[in-house]
């Protein structure tokens, strides 16, 4: 089976009074539908990133790039969950390479980018790396989440072998604001230890970096969203001007629900408008 090499490069510009998808260059099975404006012509440009194979296997390389010009606004999401499948077994004369998903975002002054994909399901035996780089100019804003499920608990599958590497880098005007790196090996004690994942299969992170993030935003999320958590734990902090929300629990559905509630609280703060869910989330 051949490895997939897929890339998608998106450029957003301001023209005719609204944010427009000025360019969409793709190679391989990674594309977009037409832009949508569910929040009105003056609102963000909503774009759905499509990966027709739906899953990522050994050797696959997926790269998503997005560049936002000054004063533009875009919301990117996916139509369904991303699946990181079990790595292929090595064969004589063939080297099995790991899978990788790379996301690179550049946001100019006064622009707002929201990267709100649906969950990523990591199959038992998968070997993959997820990397996200965010470069913000002064005055730019970014909101993005990553919801990971290790194994398929609904099918009785735990994450007992393989590994997942995850990395997030966020910088503003060349200054590092947030750098996180995680390595999760199947069967590792960290998956079950109380100081680790405590046997919970879902871990998720939601970050909001705005021109002037305030401690009051953290207080609002703690007061309005944290009490809604029942199957997992939610933690909210402010790190170098970045609001960081973390979830650990048993349910991707709860993680999504809590993050959407946090989005409703924070979006008026960083974007000056109420949260509007992409229509694809309701299908």
C-alpha positions as CSV (number, residue, x, y, z in Angstrom):
1,X,0.0,0.0,0.0
2,X,1.5,3.4,-1.0
3,X,2.1,6.1,1.5
4,X,0.0,9.3,1.2
5,X,1.8,12.6,0.8
6,X,-0.8,15.3,1.2
7,X,-0.5,19.1,1.7
8,X,-2.9,22.0,1.7
9,X,-1.9,25.7,1.8
10,X,-4.5,28.3,2.4
11,X,-4.2,32.1,2.1
12,X,-6.8,34.5,3.5
13,X,-7.0,38.1,2.3
14,X,-9.4,41.0,2.8
15,X,-11.2,42.0,-0.4
16,X,-14.6,43.5,-1.3
17,X,-15.3,44.1,2.4
18,X,-14.9,40.6,3.7
19,X,-12.3,37.9,4.4
20,X,-11.9,35.7,1.3
21,X,-10.0,32.5,0.7
22,X,-7.6,34.0,-1.8
23,X,-5.7,30.8,-2.5
24,X,-6.0,27.1,-1.8
25,X,-3.1,25.0,-3.2
26,X,-3.3,21.3,-2.6
27,X,-1.4,18.1,-3.3
28,X,-2.8,14.7,-2.7
29,X,-6.0,13.9,-0.7
30,X,-6.3,17.1,1.4
31,X,-8.7,19.8,0.2
32,X,-11.4,22.3,1.2
33,X,-15.0,22.9,0.4
34,X,-16.1,26.3,-0.7
35,X,-15.9,29.0,2.0
36,X,-19.0,29.6,4.1
37,X,-20.2,32.8,5.9
38,X,-22.8,31.6,8.5
39,X,-22.0,34.7,10.6
40,X,-22.7,37.2,7.7
41,X,-20.5,38.6,5.0
42,X,-18.6,40.7,7.5
43,X,-18.0,37.7,9.8
44,X,-15.2,35.0,9.7
45,X,-14.7,32.9,6.7
46,X,-15.6,29.3,7.7
47,X,-13.6,26.6,5.8
48,X,-13.8,22.8,6.2
49,X,-10.6,20.9,5.8
50,X,-11.3,17.6,4.0
51,X,-9.2,14.4,4.1
52,X,-11.1,11.9,2.0
53,X,-9.2,8.8,3.2
54,X,-10.3,9.8,6.7
55,X,-7.5,7.9,8.4
56,X,-3.7,8.2,8.7
57,X,-1.4,5.1,8.5
58,X,2.3,4.4,8.5
59,X,4.3,6.7,6.2
60,X,1.5,9.2,5.6
61,X,2.5,12.8,5.7
62,X,-0.2,15.4,6.1
63,X,0.7,19.1,6.1
64,X,-1.8,22.0,6.6
65,X,-0.6,25.6,6.2
66,X,-2.7,28.7,6.7
67,X,-1.7,32.4,6.3
68,X,-4.0,35.2,7.4
69,X,-3.4,38.7,6.1
70,X,-4.0,41.7,8.4
71,X,-7.6,42.3,9.6
72,X,-8.9,39.0,8.3
73,X,-10.8,36.3,10.2
74,X,-11.1,32.6,9.5
75,X,-12.5,29.5,11.3
76,X,-11.1,26.1,10.2
77,X,-12.6,22.8,11.2
78,X,-13.0,19.2,10.0
79,X,-16.1,17.3,9.0
80,X,-15.3,14.3,11.2
81,X,-12.8,12.7,13.5
82,X,-9.2,12.1,12.4
83,X,-8.2,8.5,12.8
84,X,-4.6,7.4,13.4
85,X,-4.6,3.7,12.4
86,X,-2.5,0.9,13.7
87,X,1.0,1.0,12.1
88,X,1.7,-1.5,9.4
89,X,3.9,-4.5,10.2
90,X,7.4,-4.5,8.8
91,X,8.1,-6.8,5.9
92,X,11.3,-8.2,4.5
93,X,13.0,-5.5,2.4
94,X,10.5,-2.8,3.5
95,X,11.0,-0.2,6.2
96,X,7.9,1.0,8.1
97,X,8.0,4.8,8.7
98,X,5.8,6.6,11.2
99,X,2.9,8.8,10.3
100,X,2.9,12.6,10.8
101,X,0.4,15.4,10.8
102,X,1.9,18.9,10.6
103,X,0.0,22.2,11.0
104,X,1.6,25.6,10.5
105,X,-0.4,28.8,11.0
106,X,0.8,32.4,10.4
107,X,-1.6,35.2,11.6
108,X,-0.9,38.9,10.8
109,X,-1.7,41.9,12.9
110,X,-5.4,42.4,13.6
111,X,-6.3,38.9,12.2
112,X,-8.1,36.1,14.1
113,X,-7.6,32.4,13.3
114,X,-9.7,29.7,14.9
115,X,-8.6,26.1,14.4
116,X,-11.3,23.9,15.9
117,X,-11.0,20.4,14.5
118,X,-13.0,17.4,15.6
119,X,-11.3,14.8,17.8
120,X,-8.3,12.6,16.9
121,X,-8.7,8.9,17.6
122,X,-5.4,7.1,18.2
123,X,-5.8,3.4,17.5
124,X,-3.9,0.8,19.5
125,X,-0.6,0.2,17.8
126,X,-0.5,3.6,16.0
127,X,2.8,5.3,15.6
128,X,2.4,9.0,14.8
129,X,3.4,12.5,15.5
130,X,1.2,15.6,15.7
131,X,2.9,19.0,15.4
132,X,1.3,22.5,15.4
133,X,3.3,25.7,15.0
134,X,1.5,29.0,15.5
135,X,3.2,32.3,14.6
136,X,1.4,35.4,15.6
137,X,2.1,39.0,14.8
138,X,1.5,41.7,17.5
139,X,-2.2,42.3,17.6
140,X,-3.1,38.9,16.2
141,X,-5.4,36.4,17.9
142,X,-5.5,32.6,17.8
143,X,-7.9,30.0,19.3
144,X,-7.2,26.3,18.8
145,X,-7.9,23.0,20.4
146,X,-6.7,19.4,20.1
147,X,-8.8,16.6,21.5
148,X,-7.1,13.2,21.6
149,X,-8.5,9.8,22.4
150,X,-5.9,7.1,23.1
151,X,-7.5,3.8,22.0
152,X,-11.1,3.2,21.3
153,X,-12.8,2.8,24.7
154,X,-16.3,2.4,23.1
155,X,-15.0,-0.8,21.4
156,X,-13.1,-2.0,24.5
157,X,-9.7,-1.1,23.0
158,X,-7.0,0.4,25.2
159,X,-3.8,2.0,24.0
160,X,-1.4,-0.8,24.9
161,X,1.2,-0.5,22.1
162,X,2.6,2.0,19.7
163,X,3.2,5.7,20.5
164,X,1.9,9.2,19.9
165,X,4.1,12.3,19.9
166,X,2.4,15.7,20.3
167,X,4.0,19.1,20.0
168,X,2.6,22.7,20.2
169,X,4.7,25.8,19.6
170,X,3.1,29.3,19.9
171,X,5.1,32.5,19.3
172,X,4.2,36.2,19.1
173,X,6.4,38.5,17.1
174,X,9.1,35.9,17.3
175,X,8.9,35.5,21.0
176,X,8.0,32.1,22.4
177,X,4.8,32.2,24.4
178,X,4.0,28.5,24.8
179,X,5.9,25.3,24.0
180,X,4.5,21.9,24.9
181,X,5.6,18.4,24.0
182,X,4.1,15.1,25.0
183,X,5.0,11.5,24.3
184,X,2.5,8.8,25.0
185,X,3.7,5.2,24.6
186,X,1.2,2.3,24.7
187,X,1.1,0.6,28.0
188,X,3.4,3.2,29.7
189,X,2.8,3.7,33.4
190,X,2.0,7.4,32.8
191,X,-1.3,6.3,31.2
192,X,-2.6,4.8,34.4
193,X,-0.7,6.7,37.1
194,X,-2.6,9.2,39.2
195,X,-0.1,11.9,38.3
196,X,-0.6,11.1,34.6
197,X,-3.8,10.2,32.8
198,X,-5.1,8.1,35.7
199,X,-6.5,5.5,33.3
200,X,-8.5,8.1,31.3
201,X,-8.3,7.8,27.5
202,X,-9.1,11.4,26.6
203,X,-6.8,14.3,26.9
204,X,-7.4,17.7,25.3
205,X,-6.0,21.2,25.2
206,X,-7.6,24.4,24.2
207,X,-5.4,27.5,23.9
208,X,-6.5,31.1,23.3
209,X,-3.8,33.7,22.5
210,X,-5.2,37.3,22.1
211,X,-3.6,40.7,22.0
212,X,-4.5,41.4,25.6
213,X,-5.6,38.2,27.4
214,X,-6.7,38.9,30.9
215,X,-6.9,37.0,34.2
216,X,-10.6,37.7,34.3
217,X,-11.1,35.4,31.2
218,X,-9.7,32.5,33.3
219,X,-12.0,33.3,36.1
220,X,-15.0,33.4,33.8
221,X,-14.2,30.0,32.4
222,X,-13.6,28.5,35.8
223,X,-16.9,29.9,37.1
224,X,-19.1,29.1,34.1
225,X,-17.5,26.0,32.4
226,X,-15.6,24.0,35.1
227,X,-18.8,23.1,37.0
228,X,-20.2,21.5,33.8
229,X,-17.5,18.7,33.9
230,X,-18.8,15.4,35.3
231,X,-16.8,12.6,33.6
232,X,-13.5,14.4,33.7
233,X,-11.4,17.2,35.1
234,X,-11.0,20.7,33.6
235,X,-8.1,23.0,34.5
236,X,-7.7,26.6,33.3
237,X,-4.6,28.8,33.5
238,X,-3.0,31.9,32.0
239,X,0.5,31.4,30.7
240,X,2.4,34.3,29.2
241,X,-0.7,35.9,27.8
242,X,-2.2,32.6,26.6
243,X,-5.3,31.0,28.2
244,X,-4.7,27.3,28.4
245,X,-7.6,24.9,29.1
246,X,-6.9,21.3,29.7
247,X,-9.3,18.3,29.9
248,X,-8.6,14.8,31.2
249,X,-11.4,12.3,31.2
250,X,-13.4,9.5,29.7
251,X,-15.4,11.2,26.9
252,X,-14.5,13.1,23.7
253,X,-18.1,14.2,23.7
254,X,-17.7,15.9,27.1
255,X,-14.4,17.4,26.1
256,X,-16.0,18.9,23.0
257,X,-19.0,20.1,25.0
258,X,-16.8,21.8,27.6
259,X,-14.5,23.4,25.0
260,X,-17.6,24.7,23.1
261,X,-18.9,26.2,26.4
262,X,-15.4,27.8,26.9
263,X,-15.6,29.1,23.3
264,X,-18.9,30.8,24.1
265,X,-17.3,32.5,27.1
266,X,-14.0,33.6,25.4
267,X,-14.9,34.4,21.8
268,X,-16.6,37.7,22.7
269,X,-13.3,38.6,24.5
270,X,-10.8,37.9,21.7
271,X,-13.0,38.3,18.6
272,X,-15.7,40.7,19.7
273,X,-18.5,38.4,18.6
274,X,-20.6,35.6,19.9
275,X,-19.7,32.0,19.2
276,X,-21.3,30.4,16.1
277,X,-20.8,26.7,15.6
278,X,-19.8,25.5,12.1
279,X,-22.8,24.0,10.4
280,X,-20.8,20.8,9.7
281,X,-20.9,20.0,13.4
282,X,-24.6,19.5,13.2
283,X,-24.6,16.9,10.4
